[in-house]
């Protein structure tokens, strides 16, 4: 610590000398040549900037983000990451693959994701810092595992964020009937969300709560209007629940894998563990609450959608329409409600983008602290509510991907990396010790989870 004090004093003295030289010119300008003045000014600016950066790195290298998220805030962060493409699109994709048995696929995926969530909750309670599985791999396994998890997360989720922005733009342009490139709305949205994240976690959390509340309202409205009528009129659309042949079972497991990826938004809570109050108590409760709410909602939406038009027609609508839930309500002659549900899908895309940029910036922060990214990525703002450099860098990368990325490969790449990511999570959970924070997940559960993720690859 003493050498940091000496470094501070040294830079203060250099700055004082530079300022004195400029003051001397102000007093006797004829004694100093203008070129010398420019040189002195340039040097003083550079030294002043370097001093500020150096001292900032010394002061903030070990600074932690402020803990400001309670149980409700942490849970809504998880819901904001999960109630997006998964519930509005992926259920229709899975129905087209597996037919009515997609309802069992939703339940099985929820069970597998819940087991993975227990491992994440255990690790986040024991080691509540930013970075999620990146940090767990470093701490409990080997730096190679952490390094791999961090870079896979950054690459896959950056592409997913660009896809969410382009998806938002596609929804809006389709609804408005405008023939503009998708980037015309996607890029401004990324810029706005990046500035919102830079404003701090409290403002981001407040915006996320509004987004999640409206999304929940639109989904419950769809279920309340579609489910009772479909249950009375078209119960046969929900049968058979079990696959009838070998190819049917293969399709069933493919649909389960699709739905598993849709459930993995709960990891956002673990990624932001450093900002959660009383993490050992709050994080497990928030993750379990998010899993229960999302599983029930996914199942209800799936039953209402399949019961209304059938699994095959739902799959076809997903391929042909920007919003299959809106198309179902249009067939029911409910245009106003259909418009509200379409607006809910648009708002949900904004929530997904917000949560992705939040998660990406926190992983980049953790990687900056460990040296896998430049050290400037670990710098926080003055209120310790956001990693400034990491957030700006993430916004720039997502913008670039939205401009040049091919979104057709994004979902498959994201699915692959998610499975590897959570395999590392469960392997790390095997290395934790009882009493290290929270209840220890049974070894059999962690091992089964890791094997299941690797098997799906």
C-alpha positions in Angstrom: 0.0 0.0 0.0 2.9 2.4 0.8 4.2 2.3 -2.8 0.7 3.4 -4.1 1.0 6.4 -1.8 4.4 7.2 -3.2 3.0 6.8 -6.8 0.2 9.2 -6.0 2.6 11.8 -4.6 4.9 11.5 -7.6 2.1 12.2 -10.1 0.8 15.1 -8.0 4.3 16.6 -8.1 4.6 16.2 -11.8 1.2 17.8 -12.3 2.2 20.7 -10.0 5.4 21.3 -12.1 3.4 21.3 -15.3 0.9 23.8 -14.0 3.7 25.9 -12.6 5.4 26.1 -16.1 2.1 27.2 -17.6 1.6 29.8 -14.9 5.2 31.1 -15.5 4.3 31.7 -19.1 1.2 33.6 -18.1 3.4 35.9 -16.0 6.3 36.3 -18.5 5.2 35.2 -22.0 8.3 36.7 -23.7 10.5 34.2 -21.9 8.8 31.1 -23.3 8.4 30.1 -27.0 5.0 29.1 -28.2 6.2 25.7 -29.3 7.6 25.1 -25.8 4.2 26.2 -24.4 2.4 23.7 -26.6 4.8 20.9 -25.5 4.4 21.7 -21.9 0.6 21.8 -22.3 0.5 18.5 -24.1 2.7 16.9 -21.5 0.7 18.2 -18.6 -2.5 17.0 -20.2 -1.1 13.5 -20.8 0.5 13.3 -17.3 -2.8 14.5 -15.7 -4.8 12.0 -17.7 -2.4 9.2 -16.9 -2.4 10.0 -13.3 -6.2 10.0 -13.2 -6.3 6.6 -15.0 -3.6 5.2 -12.8 -5.0 6.3 -9.5 -8.5 5.2 -10.7 -7.1 1.7 -11.4 -5.5 1.6 -8.0 -8.6 2.8 -6.2 -11.2 0.8 -8.2 -9.4 -2.4 -9.1 -10.8 -4.1 -6.0 -14.0 -2.0 -5.8 -17.2 -4.0 -5.8 -20.6 -3.0 -7.3 -23.2 -1.7 -4.9 -25.7 -4.2 -3.6 -29.1 -2.7 -4.4 -31.3 -5.6 -5.7 -33.7 -7.2 -3.3 -35.7 -10.4 -3.9 -38.3 -8.7 -6.2 -35.6 -6.9 -8.2 -33.5 -10.1 -8.7 -36.6 -12.1 -9.6 -37.7 -9.6 -12.2 -34.2 -9.6 -13.7 -34.6 -13.3 -14.2 -38.1 -13.0 -15.6 -37.0 -10.2 -18.0 -34.4 -12.6 -19.4 -36.8 -15.5 -19.7 -40.1 -14.0 -20.9 -39.0 -13.1 -24.4 -38.3 -15.2 -27.5 -38.9 -18.4 -25.5 -42.5 -17.8 -24.7 -43.5 -15.9 -27.8 -41.6 -17.9 -30.4 -39.8 -21.0 -29.1 -43.0 -22.8 -27.9 -44.3 -22.6 -31.5 -41.0 -23.8 -32.9 -41.0 -26.8 -30.5 -44.7 -27.5 -31.3 -43.8 -27.7 -35.0 -41.1 -30.3 -34.1 -42.8 -32.5 -31.5 -46.5 -31.9 -32.0 -48.8 -32.1 -28.9 -46.0 -33.8 -26.9 -44.4 -30.4 -26.7 -46.3 -29.9 -23.4 -44.4 -32.8 -21.9 -41.2 -31.3 -23.4 -41.9 -28.0 -21.6 -42.4 -29.9 -18.3 -39.2 -32.0 -18.8 -37.1 -29.0 -19.8 -38.4 -27.2 -16.7 -37.3 -30.1 -14.5 -33.8 -30.2 -16.0 -33.5 -26.5 -15.9 -34.6 -26.5 -12.2 -31.9 -28.9 -11.4 -29.4 -26.7 -13.1 -30.8 -23.7 -11.3 -30.1 -25.4 -8.0 -26.5 -25.7 -8.9 -26.4 -22.0 -10.0 -28.1 -20.9 -6.8 -25.7 -22.9 -4.7 -22.6 -21.4 -6.5 -24.0 -17.8 -6.5 -24.8 -18.0 -2.8 -21.3 -19.3 -2.0 -19.5 -16.9 -4.3 -21.8 -13.9 -5.0 -19.7 -11.8 -7.4 -20.2 -10.6 -11.0 -19.4 -13.1 -13.7 -21.5 -16.2 -13.0 -20.0 -19.4 -14.4 -16.9 -17.6 -15.6 -16.0 -17.0 -11.9 -17.1 -20.4 -10.8 -14.9 -22.1 -13.4 -11.9 -20.1 -12.2 -12.6 -20.6 -8.5 -13.7 -24.2 -8.3 -12.2 -25.9 -11.5 -9.4 -24.5 -13.5 -8.7 -21.1 -15.2 -9.2 -22.8 -18.6 -12.8 -23.7 -17.7 -13.4 -20.1 -16.5 -11.8 -18.6 -19.6 -13.8 -20.8 -21.9 -17.1 -20.1 -20.1 -16.5 -16.4 -20.2 -15.6 -16.1 -23.9 -18.4 -18.5 -24.9 -20.9 -16.4 -23.0 -19.6 -13.1 -24.5 -19.7 -14.4 -28.0 -23.0 -16.2 -27.9 -24.9 -13.6 -25.8 -23.6 -10.7 -27.9 -25.0 -12.4 -31.0 -28.3 -13.0 -29.1 -28.5 -9.4 -28.1 -28.0 -8.3 -31.7 -30.8 -10.8 -32.7 -33.1 -9.4 -30.0 -32.6 -5.8 -31.3 -33.2 -7.0 -34.9 -36.2 -8.9 -33.7 -37.6 -5.8 -32.1 -37.1 -3.9 -35.3 -38.7 -6.6 -37.3 -41.8 -6.7 -35.1 -42.2 -2.9 -35.2 -41.7 -2.6 -38.9 -44.1 -5.4 -39.6 -46.8 -3.9 -37.4 -46.4 -0.5 -38.9 -46.1 -1.7 -42.4 -42.9 0.1 -43.1 -40.3 -1.1 -45.6 -37.1 0.0 -43.9 -34.0 -2.0 -43.1 -34.1 -3.7 -39.6 -31.0 -1.8 -38.6 -32.9 1.5 -38.8 -34.6 0.8 -35.5 -32.2 -1.8 -34.0 -29.2 0.5 -33.8 -31.0 3.3 -32.0 -32.5 0.8 -29.6 -29.1 -0.6 -28.7 -27.8 2.9 -28.1 -30.7 3.7 -25.8 -30.4 0.5 -23.8 -26.7 1.0 -23.4 -27.2 4.5 -22.0 -29.9 3.1 -19.7 -27.4 0.5 -18.3 -24.8 3.2 -17.9 -27.2 5.1 -15.8 -26.9 2.5 -13.1 -28.6 -0.7 -11.8 -31.5 1.2 -10.1 -32.7 2.8 -13.3 -32.2 -0.4 -15.2 -34.1 -2.4 -12.6 -37.0 0.1 -12.6 -37.2 -0.1 -16.4 -37.1 -3.9 -16.3 -39.9 -4.0 -13.7 -42.1 -2.0 -16.1 -41.2 -4.2 -19.0 -41.8 -7.5 -17.1 -45.1 -6.3 -15.7 -46.5 -5.4 -19.1 -45.2 -8.7 -20.6 -46.9 -10.7 -17.8 -50.1 -8.8 -18.3 -50.2 -9.6 -22.1 -49.4 -13.3 -21.6 -52.0 -13.7 -18.8 -54.5 -11.9 -21.1 -53.8 -14.4 -23.9 -54.1 -17.4 -21.6 -57.4 -16.1 -20.0 -59.0 -15.5 -23.4 -57.6 -18.5 -25.3 -57.4 -21.4 -22.8 -61.0 -21.7 -21.6 -62.4 -21.7 -25.1 -59.8 -24.1 -26.4 -60.4 -26.4 -23.5 -64.1 -26.6 -24.2 -63.9 -26.9 -28.0 -60.6 -28.6 -29.1 -59.3 -30.9 -26.3 -58.4 -33.4 -29.1 -55.6 -30.9 -30.2 -53.7 -31.7 -27.0 -53.5 -35.5 -27.8 -51.4 -37.6 -27.9 -49.2 -36.3 -25.2 -46.6 -39.2 -25.6 -44.7 -39.7 -28.8 -46.0 -42.7 -30.8 -42.8 -43.9 -32.6 -39.0 -43.7 -32.5 -38.8 -40.6 -34.7 -41.4 -39.1 -32.4 -39.1 -39.6 -29.4 -36.2 -38.0 -31.3 -38.4 -35.0 -32.1 -39.5 -34.9 -28.5 -36.0 -34.6 -27.1 -35.2 -32.0 -29.8 -38.1 -29.9 -28.6 -37.0 -30.4 -25.0 -33.5 -29.1 -25.8 -35.1 -26.0 -27.5 -37.2 -25.3 -24.4 -34.3 -25.9 -22.1 -32.5 -23.0 -23.8 -35.6 -20.9 -23.3 -35.5 -21.5 -19.5 -31.8 -20.5 -19.0 -32.5 -16.8 -18.3 -32.4 -17.6 -14.5 -28.6 -17.4 -14.9 -28.9 -13.6 -15.1 -29.5 -13.6 -11.4 -26.3 -15.5 -10.7 -24.3 -13.3 -13.2 -25.4 -10.2 -11.2 -24.8 -11.8 -7.8 -22.5 -9.0 -6.7 -25.4 -6.5 -6.8 -27.9 -8.6 -4.8 -28.6 -7.8 -1.2 -28.2 -10.7 1.3 -27.1 -13.0 -1.6 -27.0 -16.3 0.3 -30.6 -15.8 1.1 -32.0 -13.8 -1.8 -30.4 -15.5 -4.9 -31.7 -19.1 -4.2 -35.2 -17.8 -3.5 -35.2 -15.5 -6.6 -34.0 -18.3 -8.9 -36.6 -20.8 -7.5 -39.4 -18.3 -7.8 -38.4 -17.4 -11.4 -38.3 -21.1 -12.4 -41.8 -21.8 -10.9 -43.4 -18.7 -12.5 -41.9 -19.3 -15.9 -42.6 -23.0 -16.0 -46.3 -22.4 -15.1 -46.6 -19.6 -17.6 -44.9 -21.6 -20.4 -47.2 -24.5 -19.8 -50.3 -22.3 -19.7 -49.3 -20.5 -22.9 -48.5 -23.8 -24.6 -51.8 -25.4 -23.7 -53.8 -22.3 -24.8 -51.9 -22.0 -28.1 -52.0 -25.7 -29.1 -55.6 -26.1 -27.9 -56.7 -23.1 -30.0 -55.2 -24.1 -33.4 -53.3 -27.4 -33.0 -49.6 -28.1 -32.7 -49.0 -28.4 -36.4 -50.8 -25.1 -37.2 -49.0 -23.4 -34.4 -45.7 -24.5 -35.9 -46.7 -23.2 -39.3 -47.8 -19.9 -37.8 -44.5 -19.5 -36.1 -42.7 -19.9 -39.4 -45.0 -17.6 -41.4 -45.9 -14.9 -38.9 -43.8 -12.6 -36.8 -46.0 -13.2 -33.7 -47.8 -16.6 -33.6 -49.8 -15.6 -30.5 -51.1 -12.6 -32.3 -52.1 -14.7 -35.3 -54.0 -17.1 -33.0 -56.0 -14.2 -31.6 -56.7 -12.9 -35.1 -58.3 -16.2 -35.9 -60.5 -15.7 -32.8 -61.7 -12.3 -34.2 -60.0 -10.4 -31.3 -58.0 -7.8 -33.2 -57.6 -5.4 -30.3 -56.3 -8.1 -27.9 -54.1 -9.4 -30.7 -52.6 -5.9 -31.1 -51.9 -5.8 -27.3 -50.3 -9.2 -27.3 -48.1 -8.1 -30.3 -47.1 -5.0 -28.4 -46.2 -7.3 -25.4 -43.9 -9.3 -27.7 -42.2 -6.0 -28.8 -41.7 -4.9 -25.3 -40.4 -8.3 -24.3 -37.7 -8.0 -26.9 -36.6 -4.7 -25.3 -36.5 -6.5 -21.9 -34.4 -9.3 -23.3 -31.9 -6.9 -24.8 -31.7 -4.9 -21.5 -30.9 -8.1 -19.5 -28.4 -9.4 -22.1 -26.4 -6.1 -22.0 -26.6 -6.1 -18.2 -25.3 -9.7 -18.1 -22.6 -9.2 -20.8 -21.3 -6.1 -19.0 -21.0 -8.0 -15.7 -19.1 -10.9 -17.3 -16.8 -8.4 -19.1 -16.2 -6.7 -15.7 -15.2 -10.0 -14.1 -12.9 -10.8 -17.1 -11.3 -7.4 -16.8 -10.6 -8.1 -13.1 -8.9 -11.3 -13.9 -6.9 -10.0 -16.9 -8.8 -11.9 -19.6 -9.9 -8.5 -20.9 -8.1 -5.1 -20.5 -8.0 -3.9 -16.9 -10.0 -0.8 -17.9 -13.0 -3.1 -18.2 -13.0 -3.5 -14.4 -13.4 0.2 -13.7 -16.7 1.3 -12.1 -18.5 4.7 -12.2 -18.3 6.9 -9.1 -21.4 5.5 -7.5 -20.3 1.9 -8.1 -23.5 1.0 -9.9 -22.2 0.0 -13.3 -18.9 -1.0 -15.1 -18.6 2.0 -17.5 -16.0 0.8 -19.9 -17.4 -2.8 -20.1 -20.9 -1.5 -20.8 -19.7 0.8 -23.6 -17.6 -1.9 -25.1 -20.6 -4.4 -25.0 -22.9 -1.8 -26.6 -20.3 -1.2 -29.4 -19.9 -5.0 -30.1 -23.7 -5.6 -30.1 -24.1 -2.7 -32.5 -21.4 -4.1 -34.8 -23.0 -7.5 -34.8 -26.4 -6.0 -35.6 -24.9 -4.3 -38.6 -23.0 -7.3 -40.0 -24.3 -10.4 -38.2 -26.2 -13.4 -39.7 -29.0 -14.0 -37.2 -29.9 -17.4 -38.7 -27.0 -19.0 -36.9 -27.4 -17.2 -33.6 -30.0 -19.5 -32.0 -28.0 -22.7 -32.8 -24.7 -21.2 -31.6 -26.4 -19.9 -28.4 -27.9 -23.4 -27.7 -24.5 -25.0 -28.1 -22.7 -22.6 -25.8 -25.5 -22.7 -23.2 -25.1 -26.4 -22.9 -21.3 -26.2 -22.4 -21.8 -23.3 -20.1 -24.1 -25.1 -17.8 -22.1 -28.3 -17.9 -19.2 -26.2 -16.5 -21.6 -24.8 -13.8 -22.6 -28.3 -12.6 -19.0 -29.5 -12.6 -18.1 -26.4 -10.5 -21.0 -27.2 -8.1 -19.5 -30.7 -7.5 -16.4 -28.9 -6.0 -18.2 -26.8 -3.5 -18.2 -27.8 0.2 -21.2 -28.0 2.6 -21.5 -24.9 4.6 -19.9 -22.7 1.9 -23.1 -20.8 1.4 -26.6 -22.2 1.1 -27.5 -25.9 0.9 -25.3 -28.1 -1.1 -27.0 -29.6 -4.2 -26.7 -33.5 -4.1 -23.8 -34.9 -6.1 -26.0 -37.1 -8.1 -28.0 -34.1 -9.3 -24.9 -32.1 -10.3 -23.4 -35.1 -12.1 -26.6 -35.9 -13.9 -27.0 -32.2 -15.0 -23.5 -32.0 -16.4 -24.0 -35.3 -18.2 -27.3 -34.2 -19.6 -25.9 -31.0 -21.0 -22.9 -32.7 -22.6 -25.2 -35.5 -24.0 -27.4 -32.8 -25.8 -24.4 -31.5 -27.6 
